[in-house]
Amino acid sequence: MKFSISTTKVTETKSSCLILPVFEGGQLNRAPKLIDAANGGIISDFQKNADITGKIGQCRMLPVQNKTYKRILLVGCGKYEKYSENRYKKALTSALKKLTSTNHKSATNFLAAGHKPNKKVDYRTARIMAEVWHQISYQYTATNSKKAKEFRLNRLSLGTNGRKRNPEMKKGFDHGNSIGSAIKKVKHFGDLPANFCTPSFLVQEARKIASTHKTVSLKVVNEPEMKKLGMGALLSVTAGSIEPSKLIILKYQGGKSNQKPIVIVGKGVTFDSGGISIKPGHKMDEMKFDMCGGAAAIGILQAVADIGLPLNVISIIPACENLPSGNATKPGDIVTSMSGQTIEVLNTDAEGRLILADALTYCQRFKPKLIIDMATLTGACIVALGHHLSGLMSNSDDLAKKLLAAGEAAGDGTWRLPLGKKYMDQLKSNFADIGNISGGGGGAGTVTAACFLQKFVNDVEWAHLDIAGVAWLEGNNKGATGRPVALISEFLIQEASK
């Protein structure tokens, strides 16, 4: 897709189709008013006869004659006074989906992320436009005979209706294109079956990013080196699998050499059977999505490198399988983590926190400014928050506030949950320094999992995102979502703007 900016007046725009907003109650803003007047009141007539009511996402295509544009696509944007970025995104998604079912090759968008043009609105309008295109154009065809649909639409312009070009528009397109491409990649990784997307496959994909960006380097820690490093927690998870585990370290150097890095850690369990504590067979196929945190960490690093943010960012992905066998770790086994702390493995299906424990300890060698980890960690998070919000836990109020704000801005929301000694006490073990689950019950599975991870971050500013409820969709729409790439990318962009 080629994105561009058109500063021509709306009535003189050369385009296959103009995308124009219509609000409930018949209200029109400047661009559709001018087009309505230039076409004999065609839009007003459609509104008068309720051919379009302005309901959010409603679309109507109108033919015109003897104009520089061939079609008008009216898009419902809801109530004028309640218009927002979120409603803009919904309206634009409907419009572009409509256009992809036609033979139109170009379109000019006169919707905007707000009523009053300014730098922020221009940036968000362009960025969301690019992100939405990547969202609706994603197709999975890697393992089926279905051919990818070829979209005729190949050029999208942002119309200013005669207003001068704002550099924030180009910036928005660049950011949205990079983030949208990264989300597409993460969705693809998640959708691949576990016999395709293995730890070794993730290494290959990380290597592609490093080979195409001078600012990115790759290091891979293999199992023999893990053993030397004392990563007993990570190795205990992969003990039952033939597929070797990998610790993937992608480093992006966009800031000064003395700038402390932001470290992103992503859980990369490419298939989670539960191990000896085996899961029920129902929906076990969805455990191929247990690597979505690791996939997101790779995608985020790609987005950061594509944008060229003036930051130092490191993505660390502990990647492995969790399978039962004669070599597998057993409930009650005690393992020694890289930090030296011993862990009683009370349940082998609480494996994500074990691999993250060693990855978080490994992070310390980079003397990070802060650490954010992302993991499809607990079913309890789905019980608490459903499939709408990620669970957020942090040892820093400042970091938590920034992530909450970034999630709101990116449309990739989170909800903060507590931490504390009472929850930490639930992890006490009679036989090791800590248990990997609460030995005496007490609930709060999402919080106690985060408390477990907190034992391995020392005094570094840290946040944990439990993405178990948002990383993929179920049912007829089954597939990875690419979350929380948008959230973390937004956070990093804000950090870079300081």
NUDOKOL-793369 format. One record per residue (C-alpha): residue number from 0; residue in three letters; x, y, z. Coordinates in nm, 4 decimals, decimal comma. Example, Ala and Ser with C-alpha at 12.3 -4.5 7.8 and 13.67 -1.06 7.14 Angstrom:
2
[0 ALA [1,2300 -0,4500 0,7800]] [1 SER [1,3670 -0,1060 0,7140]] 
//
This chain:
498
[0 MET [0,0000 0,0000 0,0000]] [1 LYS [0,1236 0,3477 -0,0896]] [2 PHE [0,0227 0,6175 0,1590]] [3 SER [0,0252 0,9826 0,0560]] [4 ILE [-0,1107 1,3274 0,1459]] [5 SER [-0,3423 1,5269 -0,0793]] [6 THR [-0,3613 1,9024 -0,0148]] [7 THR [-0,6075 1,9636 -0,3006]] [8 LYS [-0,9518 2,1009 -0,2192]] [9 VAL [-1,2038 1,8218 -0,1731]] [10 THR [-1,4081 1,9268 -0,4787]] [11 GLU [-1,0987 1,9130 -0,7010]] [12 THR [-0,9455 1,5934 -0,5664]] [13 LYS [-0,8482 1,3359 -0,8290]] [14 SER [-0,9332 0,9997 -0,6816]] [15 SER [-1,1296 0,6859 -0,7540]] [16 CYS [-1,3250 0,7388 -0,4314]] [17 LEU [-1,3661 1,0047 -0,1619]] [18 ILE [-1,4244 0,8811 0,1942]] [19 LEU [-1,6499 1,1322 0,3709]] [20 PRO [-1,7959 1,1428 0,7243]] [21 VAL [-2,1668 1,1558 0,8035]] [22 PHE [-2,2917 1,2086 1,1589]] [23 GLU [-2,6164 1,1109 1,3271]] [24 GLY [-2,8788 1,3858 1,3157]] [25 GLY [-2,7756 1,4928 0,9665]] [26 GLN [-2,4757 1,6981 1,0751]] [27 LEU [-2,2032 1,7433 0,8119]] [28 ASN [-1,8603 1,8981 0,8467]] [29 ARG [-1,6842 2,1099 0,5842]] [30 ALA [-1,5681 1,8490 0,3311]] [31 PRO [-1,8992 1,6652 0,2840]] [32 LYS [-2,0867 1,9991 0,2784]] [33 LEU [-1,8757 2,1139 -0,0169]] [34 ILE [-1,9228 1,7832 -0,1996]] [35 ASP [-2,2962 1,7918 -0,1284]] [36 ALA [-2,3241 2,1398 -0,2802]] [37 ALA [-2,1164 2,0406 -0,5821]] [38 ASN [-2,3390 1,7402 -0,6518]] [39 GLY [-2,6915 1,8806 -0,6281]] [40 GLY [-2,7486 1,7931 -0,2630]] [41 ILE [-2,6950 1,4193 -0,3135]] [42 ILE [-2,5698 1,3630 0,0431]] [43 SER [-2,8532 1,5672 0,1966]] [44 ASP [-3,1014 1,3659 -0,0087]] [45 PHE [-2,9584 1,0380 0,1217]] [46 GLN [-2,9820 1,1673 0,4770]] [47 LYS [-3,3353 1,3005 0,4302]] [48 ASN [-3,4566 0,9616 0,3082]] [49 ALA [-3,2655 0,7721 0,5791]] [50 ASP [-3,0519 0,5924 0,3206]] [51 ILE [-2,7769 0,6668 0,5683]] [52 THR [-2,8345 0,7647 0,9310]] [53 GLY [-2,4775 0,8244 1,0444]] [54 LYS [-2,4664 0,5196 1,2686]] [55 ILE [-2,1044 0,4315 1,3422]] [56 GLY [-1,9541 0,2176 1,0648]] [57 GLN [-2,2525 0,2429 0,8287]] [58 CYS [-2,1359 0,2771 0,4650]] [59 ARG [-2,3057 0,3912 0,1455]] [60 MET [-2,1348 0,4199 -0,1937]] [61 LEU [-2,2645 0,6958 -0,4260]] [62 PRO [-2,1819 0,7270 -0,7981]] [63 VAL [-2,1106 1,0722 -0,9453]] [64 GLN [-2,0588 1,1965 -1,2997]] [65 ASN [-1,8255 1,4451 -1,4668]] [66 LYS [-1,6100 1,4944 -1,1583]] [67 THR [-1,2413 1,4377 -1,0785]] [68 TYR [-1,3571 1,1618 -0,8433]] [69 LYS [-1,5721 0,8624 -0,9483]] [70 ARG [-1,7411 0,7637 -0,6245]] [71 ILE [-1,8329 0,9031 -0,2835]] [72 LEU [-1,8183 0,6641 0,0117]] [73 LEU [-2,0252 0,7995 0,2999]] [74 VAL [-1,9278 0,6575 0,6371]] [75 GLY [-2,1294 0,6833 0,9567]] [76 CYS [-1,9279 0,8331 1,2434]] [77 GLY [-2,1922 0,8348 1,5198]] [78 LYS [-2,2931 1,1423 1,7160]] [79 TYR [-2,0946 1,4552 1,6316]] [80 GLU [-2,0371 1,5566 1,9933]] [81 LYS [-1,9143 1,2075 2,0889]] [82 TYR [-1,6709 1,1676 1,8021]] [83 SER [-1,3294 1,0374 1,9101]] [84 GLU [-1,0158 0,8580 1,7909]] [85 ASN [-1,1827 0,5283 1,8697]] [86 ARG [-1,4874 0,6137 1,6593]] [87 TYR [-1,2637 0,7362 1,3794]] [88 LYS [-1,0866 0,4008 1,3843]] [89 LYS [-1,4160 0,2087 1,3711]] [90 ALA [-1,5522 0,4239 1,0890]] [91 LEU [-1,2321 0,4005 0,8860]] [92 THR [-1,2139 0,0233 0,9362]] [93 SER [-1,5646 -0,0123 0,7916]] [94 ALA [-1,4799 0,2156 0,4991]] [95 LEU [-1,1623 0,0319 0,4032]] [96 LYS [-1,3307 -0,3079 0,4362]] [97 LYS [-1,5990 -0,1812 0,1985]] [98 LEU [-1,3382 -0,0589 -0,0490]] [99 THR [-1,1481 -0,3886 -0,0481]] [100 SER [-1,4634 -0,5574 -0,1815]] [101 THR [-1,4586 -0,3264 -0,4873]] [102 ASN [-1,2248 -0,2724 -0,7821]] [103 HIS [-1,1244 0,0783 -0,6774]] [104 LYS [-0,7482 0,1263 -0,6867]] [105 SER [-0,7271 0,4525 -0,4953]] [106 ALA [-0,9151 0,6433 -0,2285]] [107 THR [-0,8779 0,9721 -0,0457]] [108 ASN [-0,9732 0,9833 0,3208]] [109 PHE [-1,1437 1,2958 0,4573]] [110 LEU [-1,2226 1,1425 0,7944]] [111 ALA [-1,0070 1,2660 1,0820]] [112 ALA [-0,9219 1,1629 1,4376]] [113 GLY [-1,0827 1,4816 1,5733]] [114 HIS [-1,2944 1,7800 1,4726]] [115 LYS [-1,0265 2,0490 1,5041]] [116 PRO [-0,7080 2,0034 1,2959]] [117 ASN [-0,3836 2,0305 1,4924]] [118 LYS [-0,0511 1,8477 1,5077]] [119 LYS [-0,1799 1,5712 1,7328]] [120 VAL [-0,4975 1,5124 1,5297]] [121 ASP [-0,3003 1,5078 1,2033]] [122 TYR [-0,0500 1,2584 1,3458]] [123 ARG [-0,3160 1,0290 1,4898]] [124 THR [-0,5297 1,0478 1,1734]] [125 ALA [-0,2397 0,9312 0,9555]] [126 ARG [-0,1029 0,6748 1,1996]] [127 ILE [-0,4392 0,5081 1,2631]] [128 MET [-0,5051 0,5070 0,8888]] [129 ALA [-0,1892 0,3029 0,8247]] [130 GLU [-0,2482 0,0716 1,1212]] [131 VAL [-0,6076 0,0022 1,0153]] [132 TRP [-0,4971 -0,0896 0,6648]] [133 HIS [-0,2519 -0,3471 0,7997]] [134 GLN [-0,5182 -0,4787 1,0345]] [135 ILE [-0,7790 -0,5451 0,7662]] [136 SER [-0,5337 -0,6631 0,4992]] [137 TYR [-0,3800 -0,9402 0,7142]] [138 GLN [-0,4497 -1,2865 0,5745]] [139 TYR [-0,3278 -1,6248 0,6939]] [140 THR [-0,2574 -1,8691 0,4103]] [141 ALA [0,0696 -2,0339 0,5200]] [142 THR [-0,0694 -2,3816 0,5836]] [143 ASN [-0,3806 -2,4068 0,3675]] [144 SER [-0,4516 -2,4221 -0,0057]] [145 LYS [-0,6407 -2,0933 0,0017]] [146 LYS [-0,4721 -1,8216 -0,2020]] [147 ALA [-0,4328 -1,4778 -0,0524]] [148 LYS [-0,6841 -1,2272 -0,1805]] [149 GLU [-0,5276 -0,9638 -0,4046]] [150 PHE [-0,6556 -0,6202 -0,3127]] [151 ARG [-0,7089 -0,3829 -0,6031]] [152 LEU [-0,6810 -0,0902 -0,3632]] [153 ASN [-0,3139 0,0122 -0,3635]] [154 ARG [-0,3096 0,3843 -0,2848]] [155 LEU [-0,4581 0,5635 0,0135]] [156 SER [-0,4344 0,9399 0,0456]] [157 LEU [-0,5109 1,1602 0,3423]] [158 GLY [-0,7069 1,4622 0,2229]] [159 THR [-0,6560 1,8019 0,3847]] [160 ASN [-0,9174 1,9916 0,1784]] [161 GLY [-0,6710 2,2638 0,0785]] [162 ARG [-0,4903 2,2871 0,4117]] [163 LYS [-0,1090 2,2876 0,4035]] [164 ARG [0,0764 1,9641 0,4567]] [165 ASN [0,1741 1,9034 0,8191]] [166 PRO [0,4997 1,7067 0,8831]] [167 GLU [0,3117 1,5201 1,1566]] [168 MET [0,1080 1,3454 0,8862]] [169 LYS [0,4160 1,1884 0,7278]] [170 LYS [0,5419 1,0959 1,0734]] [171 GLY [0,2067 0,9356 1,1516]] [172 PHE [0,2180 0,7291 0,8332]] [173 ASP [0,5748 0,6157 0,9089]] [174 HIS [0,4886 0,5142 1,2640]] [175 GLY [0,1594 0,3495 1,1697]] [176 ASN [0,3177 0,1593 0,8827]] [177 SER [0,5947 0,0274 1,1077]] [178 ILE [0,3627 -0,0691 1,3928]] [179 GLY [0,1036 -0,2185 1,1581]] [180 SER [0,3682 -0,4286 0,9815]] [181 ALA [0,4980 -0,5521 1,3171]] [182 ILE [0,1487 -0,6487 1,4334]] [183 LYS [0,0977 -0,8418 1,1090]] [184 LYS [0,4184 -1,0343 1,1730]] [185 VAL [0,3212 -1,1142 1,5314]] [186 LYS [-0,0223 -1,2366 1,4208]] [187 HIS [0,1420 -1,4593 1,1614]] [188 PHE [0,3796 -1,6117 1,4175]] [189 GLY [0,0907 -1,6782 1,6535]] [190 ASP [-0,1297 -1,8319 1,3860]] [191 LEU [0,1363 -2,0748 1,2663]] [192 PRO [0,1010 -2,4259 1,4125]] [193 ALA [0,3547 -2,5399 1,6684]] [194 ASN [0,5211 -2,7804 1,4263]] [195 PHE [0,6102 -2,4763 1,2133]] [196 CYS [0,6665 -2,2086 1,4760]] [197 THR [0,9350 -2,3657 1,6943]] [198 PRO [1,2031 -2,1957 1,9053]] [199 SER [1,4436 -2,2425 1,6131]] [200 PHE [1,1932 -2,0758 1,3782]] [201 LEU [1,1746 -1,7728 1,6070]] [202 VAL [1,5546 -1,7537 1,5976]] [203 GLN [1,5460 -1,7498 1,2163]] [204 GLU [1,2898 -1,4700 1,2158]] [205 ALA [1,4888 -1,2673 1,4696]] [206 ARG [1,7976 -1,3132 1,2519]] [207 LYS [1,6116 -1,1609 0,9543]] [208 ILE [1,5466 -0,8449 1,1544]] [209 ALA [1,9102 -0,8214 1,2621]] [210 SER [2,0338 -0,8778 0,9062]] [211 THR [1,8178 -0,5998 0,7619]] [212 HIS [1,8846 -0,3345 1,0280]] [213 LYS [2,2335 -0,2033 1,1000]] [214 THR [2,1120 -0,0897 1,4411]] [215 VAL [2,0080 -0,4426 1,5471]] [216 SER [2,2234 -0,7324 1,6656]] [217 LEU [2,1294 -1,0864 1,7640]] [218 LYS [2,2616 -1,3247 2,0261]] [219 VAL [2,1219 -1,6741 2,0857]] [220 VAL [2,1914 -1,8688 2,4038]] [221 ASN [2,1621 -2,2447 2,3476]] [222 GLU [2,0956 -2,5140 2,6070]] [223 PRO [2,4611 -2,6014 2,6859]] [224 GLU [2,5284 -2,2335 2,7598]] [225 MET [2,2055 -2,2090 2,9620]] [226 LYS [2,3345 -2,4923 3,1753]] [227 LYS [2,6634 -2,3081 3,2324]] [228 LEU [2,4691 -1,9947 3,3260]] [229 GLY [2,2660 -2,1929 3,5800]] [230 MET [1,9287 -2,1454 3,4100]] [231 GLY [1,7717 -2,4393 3,5897]] [232 ALA [1,4222 -2,2887 3,5864]] [233 LEU [1,4103 -2,2470 3,2085]] [234 LEU [1,5712 -2,5862 3,1450]] [235 SER [1,3208 -2,7569 3,3756]] [236 VAL [1,0390 -2,6529 3,1420]] [237 THR [1,2003 -2,7791 2,8232]] [238 ALA [1,3302 -3,1041 2,9780]] [239 GLY [1,0473 -3,3130 2,8305]] [240 SER [1,0824 -3,1819 2,4737]] [241 ILE [1,3105 -3,2970 2,1915]] [242 GLU [1,3020 -2,9472 2,0390]] [243 PRO [1,5905 -2,7473 2,1914]] [244 SER [1,5071 -2,4268 2,3738]] [245 LYS [1,6616 -2,0916 2,2825]] [246 LEU [1,7150 -1,7644 2,4645]] [247 ILE [1,6869 -1,4968 2,1961]] [248 ILE [1,8455 -1,1554 2,2605]] [249 LEU [1,7706 -0,8835 2,0024]] [250 LYS [1,9504 -0,5556 2,0734]] [251 TYR [1,8568 -0,2259 1,9114]] [252 GLN [2,1065 0,0596 1,9469]] [253 GLY [1,9272 0,3815 1,8590]] [254 GLY [2,0414 0,5909 2,1530]] [255 LYS [2,3783 0,6958 2,2915]] [256 SER [2,6164 0,4217 2,4005]] [257 ASN [2,5852 0,5224 2,7670]] [258 GLN [2,2041 0,5310 2,7594]] [259 LYS [2,0486 0,2592 2,9756]] [260 PRO [1,8354 0,0209 2,7695]] [261 ILE [1,4689 -0,0550 2,8044]] [262 VAL [1,4347 -0,4327 2,8154]] [263 ILE [1,1285 -0,6111 2,6785]] [264 VAL [1,0856 -0,9745 2,7816]] [265 GLY [0,8344 -1,2020 2,6089]] [266 LYS [0,7240 -1,5525 2,7020]] [267 GLY [0,7897 -1,7799 2,4057]] [268 VAL [0,6399 -2,1207 2,4845]] [269 THR [0,5727 -2,2383 2,1281]] [270 PHE [0,3474 -2,5142 2,2589]] [271 ASP [0,2268 -2,5702 2,6132]] [272 SER [0,0736 -2,9081 2,6885]] [273 GLY [0,1060 -2,8381 3,0601]] [274 GLY [0,3819 -3,0966 3,0911]] [275 ILE [0,3178 -3,3703 3,3472]] [276 SER [0,0371 -3,1509 3,4862]] [277 ILE [-0,1240 -3,1978 3,1476]] [278 LYS [-0,4027 -2,9687 3,0317]] [279 PRO [-0,7527 -3,0876 2,9350]] [280 GLY [-0,7759 -3,1820 2,5663]] [281 HIS [-1,0487 -2,9242 2,4968]] [282 LYS [-0,8904 -2,6185 2,3287]] [283 MET [-0,5376 -2,7509 2,3846]] [284 ASP [-0,4703 -2,6613 2,0198]] [285 GLU [-0,4846 -2,2967 2,1286]] [286 MET [-0,1698 -2,3482 2,3314]] [287 LYS [0,0258 -2,2748 2,0143]] [288 PHE [-0,0575 -1,9143 2,1083]] [289 ASP [0,1448 -1,9428 2,4301]] [290 MET [0,4358 -1,7794 2,2500]] [291 CYS [0,2479 -1,4578 2,1706]] [292 GLY [0,4431 -1,2591 2,4309]] [293 GLY [0,7695 -1,3680 2,2695]] [294 ALA [0,6350 -1,2931 1,9211]] [295 ALA [0,5303 -0,9461 2,0418]] [296 ALA [0,8794 -0,8812 2,1783]] [297 ILE [1,0240 -0,9590 1,8338]] [298 GLY [0,7633 -0,7439 1,6589]] [299 ILE [0,8184 -0,4507 1,8924]] [300 LEU [1,1925 -0,4584 1,8277]] [301 GLN [1,1257 -0,4557 1,4532]] [302 ALA [0,8878 -0,1594 1,4853]] [303 VAL [1,1366 0,0356 1,6967]] [304 ALA [1,4143 -0,0291 1,4428]] [305 ASP [1,1925 0,0603 1,1453]] [306 ILE [1,0898 0,3888 1,3079]] [307 GLY [1,4449 0,4576 1,4263]] [308 LEU [1,3562 0,5681 1,7782]] [309 PRO [1,6447 0,7361 1,9676]] [310 LEU [1,6420 0,4679 2,2374]] [311 ASN [1,8330 0,1556 2,3279]] [312 VAL [1,5909 -0,1373 2,3414]] [313 ILE [1,6590 -0,5044 2,4057]] [314 SER [1,4053 -0,7811 2,3448]] [315 ILE [1,4665 -1,1070 2,5274]] [316 ILE [1,2630 -1,4135 2,4377]] [317 PRO [1,2979 -1,7421 2,6280]] [318 ALA [1,1608 -1,9873 2,3690]] [319 CYS [1,0797 -2,3528 2,4353]] [320 GLU [0,8139 -2,6240 2,4373]] [321 ASN [0,6476 -2,7708 2,7471]] [322 LEU [0,5755 -3,1393 2,6853]] [323 PRO [0,5434 -3,4563 2,8948]] [324 SER [0,7967 -3,7392 2,8627]] [325 GLY [1,0143 -3,9617 3,0782]] [326 ASN [1,2584 -3,6713 3,1072]] [327 ALA [1,0003 -3,4095 3,1966]] [328 THR [1,0045 -3,2193 3,5241]] [329 LYS [0,7608 -3,3655 3,7789]] [330 PRO [0,5342 -3,1879 4,0275]] [331 GLY [0,7307 -3,1596 4,3514]] [332 ASP [1,0683 -3,1345 4,1804]] [333 ILE [1,2956 -2,8542 4,2982]] [334 VAL [1,5061 -2,6568 4,0528]] [335 THR [1,7664 -2,3862 4,0975]] [336 SER [1,7163 -2,0670 3,8995]] [337 MET [1,9907 -1,8500 3,7495]] [338 SER [1,9456 -1,6130 4,0434]] [339 GLY [2,0396 -1,8945 4,2826]] [340 GLN [1,6888 -1,9113 4,4307]] [341 THR [1,5387 -2,2580 4,4484]] [342 ILE [1,1858 -2,3210 4,3196]] [343 GLU [0,9455 -2,5998 4,4090]] [344 VAL [0,7589 -2,6889 4,0899]] [345 LEU [0,4180 -2,7622 4,2344]] [346 ASN [0,2527 -2,7528 3,8937]] [347 THR [0,4384 -2,7990 3,5641]] [348 ASP [0,1635 -2,6039 3,3848]] [349 ALA [0,2813 -2,2894 3,5645]] [350 GLU [0,5817 -2,2960 3,3321]] [351 GLY [0,5785 -1,9440 3,1892]] [352 ARG [0,6932 -1,7879 3,5140]] [353 LEU [0,9819 -2,0364 3,5303]] [354 ILE [1,1284 -1,9406 3,1947]] [355 LEU [1,0646 -1,5720 3,2639]] [356 ALA [1,2439 -1,6007 3,6004]] [357 ASP [1,5737 -1,6870 3,4323]] [358 ALA [1,5156 -1,4361 3,1513]] [359 LEU [1,4531 -1,1584 3,4062]] [360 THR [1,7715 -1,2520 3,5906]] [361 TYR [1,9635 -1,2491 3,2615]] [362 CYS [1,8310 -0,8947 3,1996]] [363 GLN [2,0276 -0,7617 3,4951]] [364 ARG [2,3587 -0,7841 3,3071]] [365 PHE [2,2407 -0,5010 3,0787]] [366 LYS [2,1805 -0,2648 3,3737]] [367 PRO [1,8379 -0,1727 3,2318]] [368 LYS [1,6524 0,1524 3,2834]] [369 LEU [1,3349 -0,0542 3,3168]] [370 ILE [1,1939 -0,3952 3,2285]] [371 ILE [0,8561 -0,4819 3,0804]] [372 ASP [0,7578 -0,8457 3,0451]] [373 MET [0,4618 -0,9773 2,8460]] [374 ALA [0,3178 -1,3238 2,8865]] [375 THR [0,0095 -1,5341 2,8251]] [376 LEU [0,0566 -1,6303 3,1861]] [377 THR [-0,2655 -1,7154 3,3711]] [378 GLY [-0,6182 -1,8291 3,3020]] [379 ALA [-0,7063 -1,6362 3,6163]] [380 CYS [-0,6483 -1,3126 3,4230]] [381 ILE [-0,9218 -1,4131 3,1789]] [382 VAL [-1,1552 -1,4771 3,4718]] [383 ALA [-1,0747 -1,1325 3,6132]] [384 LEU [-1,0668 -0,9184 3,2972]] [385 GLY [-1,2149 -1,1276 3,0188]] [386 HIS [-1,0817 -1,0748 2,6674]] [387 HIS [-1,0820 -0,6939 2,6725]] [388 LEU [-0,7906 -0,5765 2,8856]] [389 SER [-0,4424 -0,6989 2,9728]] [390 GLY [-0,3580 -0,7326 3,3395]] [391 LEU [-0,0912 -0,4833 3,4501]] [392 MET [0,1186 -0,5221 3,7641]] [393 SER [0,4200 -0,3106 3,8500]] [394 ASN [0,6603 -0,2134 4,1273]] [395 SER [0,6480 0,1458 3,9962]] [396 ASP [0,3464 0,3760 4,0057]] [397 ASP [0,5094 0,6030 3,7475]] [398 LEU [0,5698 0,3209 3,4988]] [399 ALA [0,2189 0,1828 3,5554]] [400 LYS [0,0624 0,5242 3,4836]] [401 LYS [0,2608 0,5566 3,1613]] [402 LEU [0,1570 0,2118 3,0410]] [403 LEU [-0,2071 0,2729 3,1281]] [404 ALA [-0,1977 0,5990 2,9298]] [405 ALA [-0,0176 0,4350 2,6368]] [406 GLY [-0,2759 0,1574 2,6285]] [407 GLU [-0,5579 0,4103 2,6231]] [408 ALA [-0,3941 0,6056 2,3397]] [409 ALA [-0,3216 0,2948 2,1343]] [410 GLY [-0,6609 0,1309 2,1862]] [411 ASP [-0,4795 -0,1601 2,3532]] [412 GLY [-0,5973 -0,1218 2,7099]] [413 THR [-0,4774 -0,2573 3,0432]] [414 TRP [-0,6079 -0,2698 3,3991]] [415 ARG [-0,3791 -0,2431 3,6991]] [416 LEU [-0,3904 -0,5162 3,9620]] [417 PRO [-0,2158 -0,5052 4,3026]] [418 LEU [0,1031 -0,6604 4,4344]] [419 GLY [0,2089 -0,7011 4,7974]] [420 LYS [0,3475 -0,9148 5,0774]] [421 LYS [0,0186 -1,0922 5,1504]] [422 TYR [0,0104 -1,2249 4,7961]] [423 MET [0,3809 -1,3052 4,8018]] [424 ASP [0,3312 -1,5091 5,1189]] [425 GLN [0,1007 -1,7437 4,9269]] [426 LEU [0,4089 -1,8686 4,7402]] [427 LYS [0,5935 -1,9934 5,0486]] [428 SER [0,7358 -2,3452 5,0227]] [429 ASN [0,8419 -2,5886 5,2951]] [430 PHE [1,1135 -2,7304 5,0701]] [431 ALA [1,2453 -2,4461 4,8525]] [432 ASP [1,2879 -2,0694 4,8539]] [433 ILE [0,9599 -2,0262 4,6670]] [434 GLY [0,6833 -2,2329 4,5082]] [435 ASN [0,5825 -2,1736 4,1491]] [436 ILE [0,2150 -2,1545 4,2510]] [437 SER [0,0269 -2,0848 4,5696]] [438 GLY [0,0599 -2,4042 4,7725]] [439 GLY [-0,2304 -2,3365 5,0051]] [440 GLY [-0,4834 -2,1909 4,7640]] [441 GLY [-0,6060 -1,8401 4,8345]] [442 GLY [-0,6911 -1,7455 4,4764]] [443 ALA [-0,5445 -1,4342 4,3069]] [444 GLY [-0,3611 -1,6518 4,0540]] [445 THR [-0,2721 -1,3609 3,8274]] [446 VAL [-0,1321 -1,1535 4,1128]] [447 THR [0,0661 -1,4365 4,2741]] [448 ALA [0,2191 -1,5162 3,9337]] [449 ALA [0,3374 -1,1546 3,9108]] [450 CYS [0,4665 -1,1724 4,2694]] [451 PHE [0,6708 -1,4757 4,1666]] [452 LEU [0,8275 -1,2770 3,8804]] [453 GLN [0,8968 -0,9822 4,1096]] [454 LYS [1,1385 -1,2033 4,3049]] [455 PHE [1,3703 -1,1978 4,0013]] [456 VAL [1,3739 -0,8291 3,9015]] [457 ASN [1,5637 -0,6928 4,2039]] [458 ASP [1,5227 -0,3151 4,2385]] [459 VAL [1,4793 -0,2380 3,8673]] [460 GLU [1,1677 -0,0484 3,7616]] [461 TRP [0,9471 -0,3250 3,6211]] [462 ALA [0,6011 -0,3976 3,4841]] [463 HIS [0,4332 -0,7255 3,3993]] [464 LEU [0,1568 -0,7583 3,1392]] [465 ASP [-0,0585 -1,0699 3,1562]] [466 ILE [-0,1953 -1,0960 2,8022]] [467 ALA [-0,3662 -1,4355 2,8372]] [468 GLY [-0,7073 -1,2874 2,7600]] [469 VAL [-0,6104 -1,0602 2,4706]] [470 ALA [-0,3366 -1,2376 2,2720]] [471 TRP [-0,5786 -1,4351 2,0554]] [472 LEU [-0,9443 -1,4656 1,9615]] [473 GLU [-1,1535 -1,7814 1,9837]] [474 GLY [-1,4399 -1,9311 1,7828]] [475 ASN [-1,5030 -1,8375 1,4193]] [476 ASN [-1,2525 -1,5526 1,4444]] [477 LYS [-0,9813 -1,7699 1,5996]] [478 GLY [-0,6394 -1,6170 1,5523]] [479 ALA [-0,3684 -1,4067 1,7100]] [480 THR [-0,4414 -1,0369 1,7722]] [481 GLY [-0,0888 -0,8940 1,7789]] [482 ARG [-0,1454 -0,7374 2,1204]] [483 PRO [0,0282 -0,5705 2,3010]] [484 VAL [0,2539 -0,4476 2,0179]] [485 ALA [0,0501 -0,1267 1,9775]] [486 LEU [0,0598 -0,0568 2,3527]] [487 ILE [0,4341 -0,1041 2,3983]] [488 SER [0,5165 0,0764 2,0730]] [489 GLU [0,3116 0,3749 2,1923]] [490 PHE [0,4918 0,3672 2,5261]] [491 LEU [0,8337 0,3618 2,3565]] [492 ILE [0,7399 0,6449 2,1202]] [493 GLN [0,6391 0,8529 2,4226]] [494 GLU [0,9643 0,7650 2,6009]] [495 ALA [1,1628 0,8704 2,2946]] [496 SER [0,9846 1,2069 2,2752]] [497 LYS [1,1097 1,3211 2,6175]] 
//
